[in-house]
Every structure is written in structure tokens, then in C-alpha cells.
Amino acid sequence: MDAFIATPGHRAPIIFAWDVRAPDLGPGGVTDVRERAFQEVDAALRGGAPGAVGVVREVELGPVAAEYRDVRVLGEARLDGGSGSVVWTDAGE
């Protein structure tokens, strides 16, 4: 993990965290591929319980290993009960 820590003059690689919040907790993860984070939320919502909400955030590694700091929210999603579609809200990149 030390390779992900920024050093003077170098920015750490961009990484993306994704989480699904559901009544019984939900899946989540971290990836360096933006599209994969959105795909994971989409898949988790389609297979999850009604009322679940997903979020994709750009994060950076904090000073303590395995600690992430939010940079910005890239999108939030929910499963539309009527259509079965995942509806994304752009958080304003």
C-alpha cells in the first residue's frame, strides 16, 4: 500500500470507493478504475433490497494505511422500485 501514498512533488494515484447502504449493510470496495466503481454499485443495487442507496466517491489514501479521505462524491444511485432501473444522480463533477 505504500505505493499509493503521495510524496512531495508527486500526487497519489486517483482511486474510487464505492458503497451501497442497505438496511442490512451493503457491499463496498475500492478500485483504481472509475467505471468499475459505477458498475459495482449498479450490480449491487440490482441484486439488493429495496431502499438501498449507492455512492461512488473519489478518495485518496490517508496518512494511516487503509484509511481513505473523501475528495468528492461522483454520483449517487438508487433502485427505482417501479421500473427496476438504477437511477443515478450526478453530484457535480
Residue, then its C-alpha position, 0 to 999 in steps of 0.5 A: m500500500d505504500a505505493f499509493i501514498a503521495t510524496p512531495g512533488h508527486r500526487a497519489p494515484i486517483i482511486f474510487a470507493w464505492d458503497v451501497r447502504a442497505p438496511d442490512l449493510g451493503p457491499g463496498g470496495v475500492t478500485d483504481v478504475r472509475e467505471r468499475a466503481f459505477q458498475e459495482v454499485d449498479a450490480a449491487l443495487r440490482g441484486g439488493a433490497p429495496g431502499a438501498v442507496g449507492v455512492v461512488r466517491e473519489v478518495e485518496l489514501g490517508p496518512v494511516a494505511a487503509e484509511y481513505r479521505d473523501v475528495r468528492v462524491l461522483g454520483e449517487a444511485r438508487l433502485d427505482g422500485g417501479s421500473g427496476s432501473v438504477v437511477w443515478t444522480d450526478a453530484g457535480e463533477 
